[in-house]
Amino acid sequence: MKFIAVVILSTLIIRSQAVVELTADDFEARTAGTKAMIKFYAPWCGHCKKLAPVWDQLGEKADVLIAKVDCTVHKELCQKQQVQGYPT
């Protein structure tokens, strides 16, 4: 009975996870072998600002990793991912 409760609780936690802020240090480890939707953004970008609340809602409901990368902070990571505009 305890096992079933733990599995159900774990499933609820996974489904209600918030959007994860990825960095250059943890990008590879957190995304390797994982289905993920990643928003590459700049805080000053108008389209990014409009997308933010929708992205947060997606993070609460999705069964995959929902993440974001601030390209003004992690420029090399965004270049490596071939980001050329925002949001990507």
Secondary structure, 3 states (H helix, E strand, C coil): CHHHHHHHHHHHHHHCCCCEECCCCCHHHHHCCCCEEEEEECCCCHHHHHHHHHHHHHHHHCCCEEEEEECCCCHHHHHHCCCCCCCC
